[in-house]
Amino acid sequence: MVCQLNCSSQAKPRLAAYRVRGFTWGLARGLNNWFFFPDACARRATGKLEKLVLVMVGLGDEGMRVLCASLGPGSLPHLAALGLRGNGIGPAGATAFAAALSKGAMLRLGAISMGCNHVRDEGIAALAVPLRRRPLFKMLLFNGCDMTDAGVAALFADLSPGMFKQLETLWLDGDNEVSDAGANVLISIIDGGRLPNINKLQVDDDALNDDTMLEKLKEAVERAKTRKAYATGK
């Protein structure tokens, strides 16, 4: 089951409601607040949601706070993918999201798209803790999140065996400032076998001083793929 709402920044809805396989999920934007109001049927159906896409709907930090405050342990138990691209979400919104994950919401979540938000290093650091505890993550898209090397270090700090073991796709490009230091952290983590399934890694060269760094990152990913193929016999 999939719910999807997209709109351009020039046409943010004051009220949006849509039907998905017989139920209605609505969200309304007041002057300063977002209010989420699933109807009675929706409250039953949200437990079946597998993918929720809210792209460029202007959630902001307050919208994330309201949404995440409604999520308790076991909420959205089948949700596997969540898209929040381009919503003006900052560190406060990311922290609210992290709190919902820490409480046990969305336990099957395996893919997050947070691109084109102003999450910054503080938001990445808040998200890092619950994300590292979730072994199912295969995709993390943090492109254009205003993060730096500090955000990269926070995301992968204190990795224990099993953390991010399923991660295949990692996007850190766009409006991020990942320099040689952050790239070297990624290479060290990959070559240390702590991202055994990494397959796609995106980093821009805007903040890189070493002209060969992108190639070094690519080579690290290829080494990881080789190790996996050798280990699995494929």
Summary of the structure (lengths in Angstrom):
residues: 234
radius of gyration: 18.4
end to end distance: 33.2
largest distance: 58.3
contacts: 785
relative contact order: 0.09
helix: 37%
strand: 18%
